[in-house]
Amino acid sequence: MGEGILLVAHGSRSAAGQREMEQLSVLVAAAAPPDVSVAMGYLELSDPPAGLALDRLVAAGAREVTVVPLMLLAAGHSKSDVPAVVVEARERHPRVTLRYGRPLGIDHTLVDLAQQRIGAAGGAGAPLALIARGTSDPDANADACKIGRLVAEAAGAPQVVSGFSGVTWPDVPAALDQLHRLGASRIAVFSWFLATGILLDRIGNHTRTFSARTGVEVVDAGHFGPSPEVADLVLARAKEAAAGSVRTNCDTCVYRAPFPGVADRVGQARGEGQSHLALEHRHHHGHHAPSEI
């Protein structure tokens, strides 16, 4: 019986970002067992769409497919949009076993890799701005704050501010200004992103503008990018899903608990995110009741 792993990324308008995600897919395929097929699909902006990539795996003979969301934080894409891909695929391929892995999340592998990037850039011991992709999910934003503290501890940073590229606060200029007001004359910036792209370009513009305005040196420690460490973590997520041992945080998940301001999300149907795939899912297939993925 053929086995496959479908990696689902967000997608990017950036050709460089698309190349990095494809390079990660190649690394995952190289590290996977030889009898396991690995494919990449996207929610939007890049091709192929995730559903089509999954169909191709099945057409090539895969009868067991594990879907792994290439998301660093557990927000709407990994909680709603990618699960919608799995739900729809189960309808199209009832004889195929489809499993869903958890996002990469808060993991010691990523914290260690971020610490290495900061050290290699010469930013160890400097105040740290940890920049994540912002989201409307308070659970994911809280995780970004926890990640900032973990990376700061590992990198020996005396202060840390977790900032966001958009959607929520503090944004990048505000995060840098907070550290400046605390007395920082030199700041290390690490972007908690898998691949480069338009958002990383904007972060770079913000840091250069801030440095020119304040005279504060900014050490750009980069982002994760395609690496064997990330590839191994992706495979670990696929293996735990295949073993049936996926453990996700539900204590502060807005789809499980009625937190103030987002109480209407409890029990929300799959595919309620903002990706083009989610919109098409809702328009053409209707809502699915929440189900275990």
N, C-alpha and C positions, 0 to 999 in steps of 0.2 A: 504494500500500500504506500503510495507516494506521500511524502511530507513536504510542506511548504511553509515559508515564513513571509508574511506580507508586512513590510515596513510602511507606515503611513505618516508622511510629513505634511506640514501645512502647505508648502509651496511658496515660490518667491518670483518676483519679477526680475530679480538679479541673476544674470547668467553665472556670476561667480558663486552665488549662493546655491544655485542648482547644481553646479559642478561639485561643490563640497558635499552636498547630500548624496549625490551619485557615488562619490568616492567612499563615503561611509557605507553605502550599500555594498560596494565591492569588497570592503574590508569585512563586513558581516558575512558575506558569501564565502570569502576565503577562510574565515574562522569556523564556519558551520560544518557539520558532518557532510561528507561528500554526497550522501544520498538525500540531502535536504536542499530544495530549491528556494532561493531568496529573490524576492521582487520588491520594487519600490512603487508606491502610488502616492498621490497627493490629494488634498482636500480642495485646493483651488490654485489658480495662477500658474501651475506647472502641469505637465503631462507625463505619464498617463493618470487619469482619475483613479482614485483608490479602488472603486468598484470594478473598473475595467481591468486593472492589474490583478485583482483577485480572480476574476473570471479567466484570465489568461493562465494563472497558476493551475486552476482546475482543469482547463482544456489541455494543459500539458501533462496531466495525470495525477495531480495532487489530490488526495482524498482526506488528508488532515492538514488544515491550515491554521497557523497561529498568527493573529494580527497583533502587531506591536506598534503602539502610537509613539512616534518620535517626538514626544513633547517633554520638556523639562519640568513643567509644572502641571498639576492636575486641575485644569480649568475646563471651559466649555468644550474645547475641541476633543479632549480625551474622555470627557464625561458624557458627551452628547453626540458630537458629529461623527467620530470614528465608530462608536457603538452603533450608530445608524447604518454605517457601511456593513457591519457584521449582521445586523438584523435583516437587512435587505438581502444579503448574500445567502443567509439561511433559507430565505424564501425561494431564491433562484436555484440553490443547490442543496436540496433536502437530504441527499445521501452523503454529503461531505461534512466531516466533523470540523466545526469552526470554533476556535478558542480566542479569547481576548486577553492580552497581557496588560499590565499596568504601565503607566508612563515612567520615565526614568527617575523623576522625582528627587527626593533628598537621599543621596547615596554617598557613602564614604569614597567610592571611586571618583565621583565627580568633584567632591570637596578636595581630595588629594590632587587631582589633575589641575583644578583651579589654583591651588597653592603652588604647584610646580610652575604654572604659567606666570604667576606673579613673581616668583623667585627668579625665573629666567629673564624676566623683563627688568629686574633690579628694583622691584617694588616691595620686597619683604621688609616688614617693620614700619612701613609707611601707613598713615591713615588710609582706609579703604572705602571706595565707593563701589558697591556690588550692584550692577545694573541688570535688571531682569525685564522681560517683556511684560508689560502691564496687562491686567485683565479686570473684568468686572466681578470676578469670583473672589470674595474676600478670603476664602480658604487658601487659594493659590497665592494671593498677595502675602498672606501671613507666612506661608512656607518660604517665600522669597526673603522675608525678614529673618527667618530662622537660618536660612542658608547663608545670609550675609554674616551672621554671628559665627557660624561654624567655620567659614572660610577665613574670617578675621582671626579667630583663635589659631588656626593652622598657620597663617601667614605672619603671625606676630604683630598684627595691626593694633595700635593703641586706641583707635576709634574706628567705627564703621557706620555707614549709612547705606541702607538698601534703597535704591532708586529705581524708577521704571521708565521705559522708553515711551510710554503713552498710556492712555485710558485712566490711570490712577495716579496718586501722588505718593511721595514727591517725584517730580520729573527730574531729568538729569541735571539741568542747571540748579534746581533747588537742592538736590542732594550734594552737589559740589559746594554750593554756598554754605550749607550747614557745616561741612567739614572746615571750610575757610573760617567761618565765625568761631569755630572751636579752636582756632589757632594753627591749622595745618598750613605749612608752607610748601608741602610736597604731598601729592595724593596719588595712590595707585588706583587704577580703574580696571575692574574685570567685568566683562559682559557675559552674563549667564545665558549664552546663546549657543546653539549647536552649530550654526553656519552663519557666514557673513550675509550681507544683504543691505537693503535700503535702510532698515532700522539701525544697523551697525554704522552705516555711513553717517546717519543723523547724530548718533552718539558721539562719533569722532568730531563732527562739526561743533557740537556743544562743548566738548572738552577743550578744543582749540580756542574757541571764543572765550571761554571762562579763563583759560590760562593767559590769553592776551590781555584780558580786562583786569585780572588780579595780580598777575606776576607769579602765581602759584604754579610750580612744576607739576605736570600731570604725566604719570607713567602709565602708558597704555599697555595693559597685560593681555589684551586680545580677548578671544573667546575660545570655545572648545575646538571647533573644527573637526574634520575626520581624523580619528586616531584609533589605534588598536584598543586602547582602554575603553573608549566609548563603544566600539564594536563588541567587545566582550560583555559589556553591561547590557547591550541590546539583546545579545544571545541569552544572557542570564534571565532577562525578563521573559523571553520566549520559552525557555526551559521550565521556569516555574509555572507558567500558564499551562504547558503541556502536562505538568505533574499535578495540576489542579490545586496548587498551593498559593494562589494569588491573594495577597492581603493588601487592602486599601484602607485609607483613613475615611471613616464615615462620621466621626464625631463632630466635625465642623464642616461637613459637606453641605452646600446650600441646596442640593437636590434631596437631602435626607432630613435636614433639620431647619425649622423656620426662623432663620436669623433675621434681625431687624433690617428692613430695607430690601430684602431679597426673599421674603417669605413665599412669594408667588412661584418660586422655582421648585418648591418641594413637589416631587413626583412628576416633574415636567417630562413630556414625551421625548423619546430619542430624536435627534436631528433638529433640536431647537436652536442650534448655534447660528452664527452669521455667515458661514462659508457658503459658496455657491452650491456645493453639494448638498448641504443641509436644506437650503431653500428649495432646490429641485426635489429633494426627498419629500418635503412637506407638500409641495404643490401637486406632485404626481402620484404619491403613494399614501398620503394621509398620515395621521399620527399613529404611532405605536404606543401602546401602554408600556410604562416602565417595566423592564424585565431584567433578569440577571444576564449579564453578558460574559 
